[in-house]
Amino acid sequence: MTLNGLIKLTSLLQDPHLTIIQWQILLVVAQNPGETITDLVYDEKLDCGTPSDIAVSVKRLGEGRRDRLGLGLLKKKRHEDDARYFRLFLSAKGKKLIEKLKLKLRTIR
């Protein structure tokens, strides 16, 4: 990728205003739907922090907290074998954002 392409990519990733860690989580979940945070960390698919660090970003990308709305880009489904864990999926909004990113990336050289 050229320097111009890299500059375009960084500006593209700033819309919407997500952190690099949040982008990494979205992209990894897009490639690995239905896995838990723990699975993604221990399989070294997510290397942007500990499971508890990542859980904070997942909450922000998902439904949010009582005092702060989430972005609605991720959905969590309770793990059928262990209720302490959640399986992660992109929401319809999250899928749309990833597709938009993929389309824009095709134009960057």
KELUM-218663 format. One record per residue (C-alpha): z negated, x, y negated. Coordinates in steps of 0.02 Angstrom, whole numbers, padded with zeros to 5 digits. Layout:
// KELUM-218663
<pt w="Z" u="X" v="Y"/>
...
This chain:
// KELUM-218663
<pt w="00000" u="00000" v="00000"/>
<pt w="00043" u="00065" v="-00172"/>
<pt w="-00080" u="00081" v="-00314"/>
<pt w="00000" u="-00070" v="-00397"/>
<pt w="-00021" u="-00168" v="-00236"/>
<pt w="-00204" u="-00117" v="-00227"/>
<pt w="-00232" u="-00174" v="-00407"/>
<pt w="-00150" u="-00342" v="-00368"/>
<pt w="-00257" u="-00359" v="-00212"/>
<pt w="-00420" u="-00329" v="-00306"/>
<pt w="-00372" u="-00457" v="-00439"/>
<pt w="-00325" u="-00580" v="-00302"/>
<pt w="-00495" u="-00560" v="-00218"/>
<pt w="-00583" u="-00602" v="-00381"/>
<pt w="-00519" u="-00780" v="-00377"/>
<pt w="-00626" u="-00873" v="-00330"/>
<pt w="-00771" u="-00763" v="-00378"/>
<pt w="-00827" u="-00704" v="-00208"/>
<pt w="-00907" u="-00538" v="-00168"/>
<pt w="-00823" u="-00416" v="-00050"/>
<pt w="-00958" u="-00457" v="00079"/>
<pt w="-00919" u="-00643" v="00064"/>
<pt w="-00733" u="-00608" v="00085"/>
<pt w="-00769" u="-00502" v="00238"/>
<pt w="-00873" u="-00641" v="00314"/>
<pt w="-00736" u="-00770" v="00283"/>
<pt w="-00600" u="-00661" v="00357"/>
<pt w="-00703" u="-00614" v="00509"/>
<pt w="-00751" u="-00795" v="00542"/>
<pt w="-00568" u="-00844" v="00523"/>
<pt w="-00525" u="-00720" v="00662"/>
<pt w="-00678" u="-00763" v="00769"/>
<pt w="-00715" u="-00950" v="00750"/>
<pt w="-00867" u="-01013" v="00842"/>
<pt w="-00963" u="-00850" v="00851"/>
<pt w="-01139" u="-00828" v="00784"/>
<pt w="-01191" u="-00707" v="00648"/>
<pt w="-01285" u="-00605" v="00778"/>
<pt w="-01131" u="-00595" v="00891"/>
<pt w="-01023" u="-00538" v="00746"/>
<pt w="-01147" u="-00404" v="00691"/>
<pt w="-01185" u="-00335" v="00863"/>
<pt w="-01001" u="-00335" v="00913"/>
<pt w="-00974" u="-00234" v="00752"/>
<pt w="-00852" u="-00361" v="00683"/>
<pt w="-00963" u="-00382" v="00530"/>
<pt w="-01034" u="-00221" v="00462"/>
<pt w="-01088" u="-00277" v="00289"/>
<pt w="-01275" u="-00289" v="00324"/>
<pt w="-01408" u="-00352" v="00441"/>
<pt w="-01401" u="-00526" v="00517"/>
<pt w="-01529" u="-00587" v="00389"/>
<pt w="-01429" u="-00513" v="00243"/>
<pt w="-01272" u="-00596" v="00306"/>
<pt w="-01363" u="-00762" v="00333"/>
<pt w="-01395" u="-00770" v="00145"/>
<pt w="-01208" u="-00752" v="00109"/>
<pt w="-01165" u="-00876" v="00246"/>
<pt w="-01282" u="-01002" v="00166"/>
<pt w="-01196" u="-00976" v="-00002"/>
<pt w="-01023" u="-00991" v="00079"/>
<pt w="-01079" u="-01148" v="00171"/>
<pt w="-01190" u="-01290" v="00117"/>
<pt w="-01304" u="-01190" v="00003"/>
<pt w="-01490" u="-01215" v="-00022"/>
<pt w="-01595" u="-01357" v="-00090"/>
<pt w="-01591" u="-01281" v="-00264"/>
<pt w="-01413" u="-01213" v="-00262"/>
<pt w="-01253" u="-01291" v="-00198"/>
<pt w="-01145" u="-01192" v="-00080"/>
<pt w="-00959" u="-01160" v="-00093"/>
<pt w="-00913" u="-01267" v="00058"/>
<pt w="-00801" u="-01133" v="00136"/>
<pt w="-00898" u="-01119" v="00302"/>
<pt w="-00969" u="-01244" v="00424"/>
<pt w="-01112" u="-01211" v="00543"/>
<pt w="-01136" u="-01298" v="00709"/>
<pt w="-01297" u="-01279" v="00805"/>
<pt w="-01277" u="-01171" v="00960"/>
<pt w="-01282" u="-01281" v="01115"/>
<pt w="-01386" u="-01157" v="01217"/>
<pt w="-01507" u="-01096" v="01084"/>
<pt w="-01552" u="-01205" v="00935"/>
<pt w="-01606" u="-01053" v="00834"/>
<pt w="-01424" u="-01000" v="00816"/>
<pt w="-01272" u="-01075" v="00732"/>
<pt w="-01088" u="-01055" v="00771"/>
<pt w="-00982" u="-01021" v="00617"/>
<pt w="-00815" u="-01101" v="00574"/>
<pt w="-00707" u="-01111" v="00420"/>
<pt w="-00711" u="-01280" v="00334"/>
<pt w="-00548" u="-01361" v="00282"/>
<pt w="-00576" u="-01287" v="00109"/>
<pt w="-00607" u="-01115" v="00186"/>
<pt w="-00449" u="-01125" v="00292"/>
<pt w="-00348" u="-01172" v="00138"/>
<pt w="-00418" u="-01022" v="00042"/>
<pt w="-00377" u="-00901" v="00184"/>
<pt w="-00200" u="-00970" v="00198"/>
<pt w="-00180" u="-00951" v="00009"/>
<pt w="-00238" u="-00770" v="00023"/>
<pt w="-00117" u="-00735" v="00166"/>
<pt w="00029" u="-00806" v="00066"/>
<pt w="-00014" u="-00701" v="-00086"/>
<pt w="-00037" u="-00544" v="00019"/>
<pt w="00142" u="-00559" v="00082"/>
<pt w="00204" u="-00532" v="-00095"/>
<pt w="00101" u="-00374" v="-00123"/>
<pt w="00181" u="-00208" v="-00083"/>
